[in-house]
């Protein structure tokens, strides 16, 4: 089987699995990553799979414009084929139309679905002849329905953003989250090491773009090459979005400090913190998931860091004998600030999940407060877009914990992200990095 045909076959199979399981895209993509096919073909399969999941609602809307029976009544294999073909026709400018149609249709023929192959062929070719027939809702008359179908988002999230942000900004956010995200890396062990790493990557022919907000960060489209480079395997750099590094800047631990990292997996923040406090300091890394904690251990080992203590425990049950001056609490959240990389959560998350998570987040922040020393600093951090998980949590916490206050950082790197009430936010459409919110809470009276 030719490479591109194999790529489409793998993507079609992956999409069938996604439809069957109603989620678990990470595992499906991991299977693709270890499929044993050449990197170029694997990358195409990966792109089609993630792209189809991202644009499912839009693709189904387009397909329905050329069908009489509801798309939901079609066989799973037919639905996956229609989505695969239409994604290539509508969103992948570099794919020839004949290849998108012929090879998608060929997949069904080769799997014994010849009659269905004829139907899919007719729909795809009808779209090529009359793409204007797929007429989207009017943005003035039906703004919510237009945004949801054209940009492919669930109605509940569209309604939230429209109500809070208005049409123009909601549209900008959706456009940003539909872009391919930049992949950021962070160098470790100081400025001299950073220069050495960047020089080595340059010698390997890897092109990088310096980070916008913090030194030591850079992005690159040559992710595969970086992950297989000597500096990465030597632990001299880690994969970390700039938005994930900002809460660490806000916490601002000193050399030699002891830092408590709650909900620490998969480990990027633990490694960055351990690098900052140095060998004379220590990071206590706590996560309830043993398998995920193993990722943290591996990340620390790859970076050659011996100043991390790993504890597998539920944050709400964690009972250390000491208090901590620095606590990073990166809570479980809806993840809506990562929509451009975790494309499936727009379909797998429900609005009710936000309320459930908010209750847990407040409990975790209350627990972190119990572990803070007098004068201690807690950074509450999320990778969501929703106030229910950011502003509301901090406000509710402060009502019941008068000994804490929010505090602004004097670090100029954080100024672009300042919000009212000493909160910080990152947005992909404003800053070009992942979305999230975070705040610094300090225990004790202000001096």
Secondary structure, 3 states (H helix, E strand, C coil): CCHHHHHHHHHHHHHHHHHHHCCCHHHHHHHHHCCCCCHHHHHHHHHHHHHHHHCHHHHHHHHHCCCCCCHHHCCHHHHHHHHHHHHHHHHCCCCCHHHHHHHHHHHHHHCCCHHHHHHHHHHHHHHHHCHHHCCCCCCCCCHHHHHHHHCCCCHHHHHHHHHHHCHHHHHHHHHHHHCCCCCEEEECCHHHHHHHHHHHHHHCCCCCEECCCCCCEEECCCHHHHHCCHHHHCCCEEECCHHHHHHHHHHCCCCCCEEEEECCCCCHHHHHHHHHHCCCCEEEEEECCHHHHHHHHHHHHHCCCCCEEEEECCCCCCCCCCCEEEEEEECCCCCHHHCCCCCCHHHHCCHHHHHHHHHHHHHHHHHHHHCEEEEEEEEEEECCCCHHHCHHHHHHHHHHCCCEEECCCCCHHHHHHEEHHHEEEECHHHHCCCCEEEEEEEECCCC
